[in-house]
Amino acid sequence: MRSLLFIPGHDERKLAKGLSCGADALILDLEDAVPPDGKTKAREITAAFVAQHQSRHRLFVRINDLDSGMALQDLAAVIGARPYGIMLPKCGGADALARVGAWLQALEVREGIEPGMIRVLPIVTEHARAVLSMGDYARIQDARLCGMLWGGEDLATDIGARSNRQAPGQYSDLFLLARSMTLLASAAARVAAVDAVYVDFRNPEGLRAEALDARRDGFTAKAAIHPDQVAVINEVFQPTGAELEWARRVVAAFAHAPGAGSIALDGKMLDRPHRVAAQRLLDGTT
Protein backbone atom coordinates (compact mmCIF):
# COMPACT_ATOMS: atom_id res chain seq x y z
CA MET A 1 0.00 0.00 0.00
CA ARG A 2 1.17 3.49 -0.88
CA SER A 3 -1.86 5.64 -0.02
CA LEU A 4 -4.62 5.41 2.59
CA LEU A 5 -7.48 7.91 2.33
CA PHE A 6 -9.62 8.91 5.32
CA ILE A 7 -13.34 9.25 4.50
CA PRO A 8 -16.16 10.12 6.93
CA GLY A 9 -18.10 6.93 7.58
CA HIS A 10 -21.46 8.68 7.51
CA ASP A 11 -21.03 10.54 4.21
CA GLU A 12 -22.34 8.31 1.42
CA ARG A 13 -21.36 10.76 -1.31
CA LYS A 14 -17.74 10.93 -0.18
CA LEU A 15 -17.62 7.18 0.32
CA ALA A 16 -18.73 6.59 -3.27
CA LYS A 17 -16.24 9.16 -4.56
CA GLY A 18 -13.43 7.51 -2.64
CA LEU A 19 -13.74 4.32 -4.69
CA SER A 20 -12.51 6.06 -7.84
CA CYS A 21 -9.72 8.25 -6.44
CA GLY A 22 -6.95 5.67 -6.83
CA ALA A 23 -6.15 5.16 -3.14
CA ASP A 24 -4.68 1.78 -2.27
CA ALA A 25 -6.85 1.67 0.84
CA LEU A 26 -9.79 3.62 2.25
CA ILE A 27 -10.18 4.34 5.96
CA LEU A 28 -13.87 4.71 6.79
CA ASP A 29 -13.91 6.95 9.83
CA LEU A 30 -16.30 6.39 12.72
CA GLU A 31 -14.25 8.56 15.09
CA ASP A 32 -13.34 12.22 14.63
CA ALA A 33 -15.24 12.79 11.38
CA VAL A 34 -18.60 11.69 12.84
CA PRO A 35 -20.55 13.88 15.30
CA PRO A 36 -21.64 12.20 18.56
CA ASP A 37 -25.28 12.01 17.55
CA GLY A 38 -24.40 10.43 14.22
CA LYS A 39 -22.45 7.38 15.42
CA THR A 40 -25.25 4.84 15.09
CA LYS A 41 -26.16 5.90 11.56
CA ALA A 42 -22.48 6.01 10.59
CA ARG A 43 -22.03 2.41 11.70
CA GLU A 44 -24.96 1.34 9.54
CA ILE A 45 -23.73 3.23 6.47
CA THR A 46 -20.16 2.03 6.92
CA ALA A 47 -21.15 -1.61 7.40
CA ALA A 48 -23.34 -1.54 4.28
CA PHE A 49 -20.57 0.10 2.25
CA VAL A 50 -17.96 -2.43 3.40
CA ALA A 51 -20.26 -5.38 2.68
CA GLN A 52 -20.83 -4.10 -0.84
CA HIS A 53 -17.24 -3.25 -1.75
CA GLN A 54 -14.87 -5.29 0.44
CA SER A 55 -14.22 -7.90 -2.24
CA ARG A 56 -12.66 -5.32 -4.58
CA HIS A 57 -11.09 -2.73 -2.27
CA ARG A 58 -8.94 -2.62 0.86
CA LEU A 59 -11.31 -1.08 3.38
CA PHE A 60 -10.26 -0.21 6.92
CA VAL A 61 -12.71 1.08 9.53
CA ARG A 62 -11.39 3.55 12.09
CA ILE A 63 -13.31 2.82 15.25
CA ASN A 64 -13.60 5.10 18.25
CA ASP A 65 -10.81 4.82 20.81
CA LEU A 66 -10.95 2.37 23.68
CA ASP A 67 -11.55 5.05 26.31
CA SER A 68 -14.64 6.33 24.48
CA GLY A 69 -16.81 3.36 25.46
CA MET A 70 -17.87 3.00 21.81
CA ALA A 71 -15.11 0.83 20.36
CA LEU A 72 -16.81 -2.52 20.97
CA GLN A 73 -20.08 -1.20 19.54
CA ASP A 74 -18.23 -0.11 16.43
CA LEU A 75 -16.60 -3.50 16.01
CA ALA A 76 -19.81 -5.41 16.59
CA ALA A 77 -21.53 -3.33 13.91
CA VAL A 78 -18.94 -3.68 11.13
CA ILE A 79 -17.07 -6.99 11.50
CA GLY A 80 -19.86 -8.97 9.85
CA ALA A 81 -19.25 -6.94 6.69
CA ARG A 82 -15.65 -8.28 6.63
CA PRO A 83 -13.48 -5.18 6.40
CA TYR A 84 -9.86 -5.60 5.36
CA GLY A 85 -8.81 -4.17 8.69
CA ILE A 86 -9.53 -2.00 11.71
CA MET A 87 -7.73 1.24 12.45
CA LEU A 88 -7.31 1.71 16.20
CA PRO A 89 -6.90 5.37 17.18
CA LYS A 90 -5.09 6.53 20.30
CA CYS A 91 -3.61 3.08 20.73
CA GLY A 92 -1.80 2.98 24.04
CA GLY A 93 0.46 0.03 23.24
CA ALA A 94 0.54 -3.73 23.09
CA ASP A 95 -2.09 -4.21 25.79
CA ALA A 96 -4.61 -2.14 23.84
CA LEU A 97 -3.84 -4.11 20.70
CA ALA A 98 -4.34 -7.39 22.57
CA ARG A 99 -7.67 -6.20 23.94
CA VAL A 100 -8.96 -5.37 20.48
CA GLY A 101 -7.59 -8.64 19.16
CA ALA A 102 -9.60 -10.59 21.74
CA TRP A 103 -12.77 -8.75 20.76
CA LEU A 104 -12.07 -9.36 17.09
CA GLN A 105 -11.55 -13.07 17.61
CA ALA A 106 -14.89 -13.41 19.38
CA LEU A 107 -16.67 -11.43 16.65
CA GLU A 108 -14.95 -13.41 13.89
CA VAL A 109 -16.23 -16.63 15.43
CA ARG A 110 -19.71 -15.13 15.68
CA GLU A 111 -19.67 -14.13 12.03
CA GLY A 112 -18.09 -17.30 10.68
CA ILE A 113 -14.86 -15.53 9.73
CA GLU A 114 -11.55 -17.34 10.04
CA PRO A 115 -9.97 -16.11 13.29
CA GLY A 116 -7.16 -13.66 12.68
CA MET A 117 -8.34 -12.52 9.26
CA ILE A 118 -9.17 -8.96 10.32
CA ARG A 119 -6.00 -6.85 10.49
CA VAL A 120 -5.29 -3.98 12.87
CA LEU A 121 -3.51 -0.75 11.94
CA PRO A 122 -3.00 1.33 15.10
CA ILE A 123 -2.25 5.03 15.33
CA VAL A 124 0.66 4.86 17.73
CA THR A 125 1.58 8.44 18.66
CA GLU A 126 -1.61 10.22 19.67
CA HIS A 127 -0.67 10.62 23.32
CA ALA A 128 2.57 10.66 25.26
CA ARG A 129 2.04 7.27 26.90
CA ALA A 130 1.63 5.67 23.48
CA VAL A 131 4.88 7.12 22.18
CA LEU A 132 6.78 5.81 25.19
CA SER A 133 5.41 2.26 24.83
CA MET A 134 5.95 1.64 21.11
CA GLY A 135 8.71 -0.88 21.69
CA ASP A 136 6.18 -3.35 23.06
CA TYR A 137 4.68 -4.07 19.65
CA ALA A 138 7.71 -6.10 18.58
CA ARG A 139 7.60 -8.07 21.83
CA ILE A 140 4.07 -9.39 21.41
CA GLN A 141 4.43 -10.33 17.71
CA ASP A 142 0.71 -9.96 17.04
CA ALA A 143 -0.14 -11.41 13.63
CA ARG A 144 -3.01 -8.96 13.20
CA LEU A 145 -0.67 -5.98 13.31
CA CYS A 146 -0.23 -4.88 9.69
CA GLY A 147 1.42 -1.49 10.14
CA MET A 148 1.79 1.59 12.29
CA LEU A 149 0.55 5.08 11.52
CA TRP A 150 1.89 8.12 13.29
CA GLY A 151 0.20 11.49 13.65
CA GLY A 152 1.00 14.74 15.39
CA GLU A 153 -2.34 16.47 15.82
CA ASP A 154 -3.71 14.64 18.87
CA LEU A 155 -0.21 14.38 20.35
CA ALA A 156 0.09 18.16 20.28
CA THR A 157 -3.15 18.42 22.22
CA ASP A 158 -2.08 15.78 24.73
CA ILE A 159 1.20 17.47 25.62
CA GLY A 160 -0.12 21.02 25.39
CA ALA A 161 1.92 22.13 22.37
CA ARG A 162 0.61 25.16 20.54
CA SER A 163 1.75 23.70 17.24
CA ASN A 164 3.49 20.58 15.98
CA ARG A 165 5.55 22.50 13.42
CA GLN A 166 8.26 25.10 13.88
CA ALA A 167 7.81 26.42 10.33
CA PRO A 168 5.67 25.48 7.33
CA GLY A 169 6.69 22.00 6.28
CA GLN A 170 8.96 21.44 9.29
CA TYR A 171 7.92 19.44 12.33
CA SER A 172 9.43 20.54 15.62
CA ASP A 173 11.89 18.25 17.36
CA LEU A 174 9.47 16.46 19.67
CA PHE A 175 7.22 15.45 16.77
CA LEU A 176 10.18 14.40 14.67
CA LEU A 177 11.09 12.14 17.59
CA ALA A 178 7.63 10.55 17.57
CA ARG A 179 7.91 10.10 13.81
CA SER A 180 11.34 8.48 14.12
CA MET A 181 10.17 6.19 16.90
CA THR A 182 7.34 5.01 14.66
CA LEU A 183 9.89 4.06 12.01
CA LEU A 184 11.99 2.17 14.54
CA ALA A 185 9.03 0.42 16.17
CA SER A 186 7.52 -0.65 12.86
CA ALA A 187 10.87 -1.97 11.66
CA ALA A 188 11.33 -3.91 14.89
CA ALA A 189 7.84 -5.40 14.52
CA ARG A 190 8.42 -6.08 10.79
CA VAL A 191 5.33 -4.14 9.67
CA ALA A 192 4.74 -1.18 7.38
CA ALA A 193 5.36 2.38 8.58
CA VAL A 194 2.68 4.82 7.42
CA ASP A 195 3.39 8.55 7.44
CA ALA A 196 0.97 11.08 8.92
CA VAL A 197 -1.57 13.10 6.97
CA TYR A 198 -0.57 16.43 5.47
CA VAL A 199 -3.36 18.72 6.59
CA ASP A 200 -2.80 21.54 4.07
CA PHE A 201 -4.66 19.70 1.33
CA ARG A 202 -4.53 22.67 -1.07
CA ASN A 203 -0.73 22.63 -1.11
CA PRO A 204 0.35 19.75 -3.39
CA GLU A 205 3.99 20.83 -3.47
CA GLY A 206 4.19 20.82 0.30
CA LEU A 207 2.62 17.37 0.30
CA ARG A 208 5.08 16.14 -2.30
CA ALA A 209 8.07 17.42 -0.31
CA GLU A 210 6.84 15.77 2.88
CA ALA A 211 6.08 12.50 1.07
CA LEU A 212 9.54 12.45 -0.50
CA ASP A 213 11.11 12.94 2.94
CA ALA A 214 8.97 10.12 4.31
CA ARG A 215 9.90 7.68 1.56
CA ARG A 216 13.58 8.54 1.89
CA ASP A 217 13.50 7.85 5.62
CA GLY A 218 11.77 4.47 5.33
CA PHE A 219 8.01 5.01 5.34
CA THR A 220 6.26 2.85 2.76
CA ALA A 221 2.95 4.72 2.63
CA LYS A 222 1.26 7.96 3.60
CA ALA A 223 -2.24 8.76 4.77
CA ALA A 224 -4.40 11.35 3.01
CA ILE A 225 -7.35 13.47 4.07
CA HIS A 226 -8.51 14.58 0.61
CA PRO A 227 -8.88 12.65 -2.67
CA ASP A 228 -6.72 15.21 -4.48
CA GLN A 229 -3.74 14.13 -2.36
CA VAL A 230 -3.84 10.51 -3.49
CA ALA A 231 -2.21 10.92 -6.91
CA VAL A 232 0.77 12.78 -5.45
CA ILE A 233 1.28 10.16 -2.74
CA ASN A 234 0.99 7.27 -5.19
CA GLU A 235 3.51 8.87 -7.52
CA VAL A 236 6.05 9.46 -4.76
CA PHE A 237 5.81 5.99 -3.25
CA GLN A 238 5.75 4.11 -6.56
CA PRO A 239 9.24 2.77 -7.34
CA THR A 240 10.72 4.21 -10.52
CA GLY A 241 11.86 2.08 -13.41
CA ALA A 242 15.47 2.86 -12.60
CA GLU A 243 15.01 1.81 -8.97
CA LEU A 244 13.41 -1.48 -9.98
CA GLU A 245 16.12 -2.22 -12.51
CA TRP A 246 18.81 -1.57 -9.89
CA ALA A 247 17.02 -3.87 -7.43
CA ARG A 248 16.76 -6.68 -10.00
CA ARG A 249 20.45 -6.41 -10.83
CA VAL A 250 21.45 -6.48 -7.16
CA VAL A 251 19.30 -9.54 -6.42
CA ALA A 252 20.57 -11.29 -9.54
CA ALA A 253 24.20 -10.53 -8.69
CA PHE A 254 23.86 -12.05 -5.22
CA ALA A 255 22.00 -15.05 -6.69
CA HIS A 256 24.98 -15.73 -8.96
CA ALA A 257 27.33 -15.61 -5.96
CA PRO A 258 25.34 -17.33 -3.19
CA GLY A 259 28.29 -17.74 -0.87
CA ALA A 260 29.55 -14.19 -1.15
CA GLY A 261 29.19 -11.77 1.72
CA SER A 262 29.69 -8.84 -0.62
CA ILE A 263 29.84 -8.23 -4.35
CA ALA A 264 31.07 -5.54 -6.70
CA LEU A 265 28.48 -3.88 -8.95
CA ASP A 266 29.00 -0.76 -11.05
CA GLY A 267 32.23 0.00 -9.23
CA LYS A 268 30.64 -0.18 -5.78
CA MET A 269 30.88 -2.81 -3.05
CA LEU A 270 27.48 -4.09 -1.93
CA ASP A 271 26.78 -6.34 1.03
CA ARG A 272 23.79 -7.98 2.70
CA PRO A 273 21.88 -4.78 3.63
CA HIS A 274 21.89 -3.78 -0.04
CA ARG A 275 20.47 -7.17 -1.05
CA VAL A 276 17.77 -6.96 1.61
CA ALA A 277 16.82 -3.45 0.50
CA ALA A 278 16.69 -4.53 -3.14
CA GLN A 279 14.50 -7.54 -2.40
CA ARG A 280 12.21 -5.43 -0.25
CA LEU A 281 11.76 -2.98 -3.10
CA LEU A 282 10.85 -5.79 -5.49
CA ASP A 283 8.49 -7.42 -2.99
CA GLY A 284 6.65 -4.14 -2.62
CA THR A 285 5.70 -4.17 -6.29
CA THR A 286 3.92 -7.54 -6.26
PyMOL commands that set and color helices and strands:
alter all, ss='L'
color gray80, all
select helices_A, chain A and resi 12-18+36-53+66-68+71-81+94-111+128-132+136-140+153-159+173-189+204-217+227-237+241-255+272-283
alter helices_A, ss='H'
color red, helices_A
select strands_A, chain A and resi 3-8+25-29+58-62+85-88+119-122+147-149+165-167+170-171+192-195+221-224+262-265+268-271
alter strands_A, ss='S'
color yellow, strands_A
deselect
rebuild
show_as cartoon
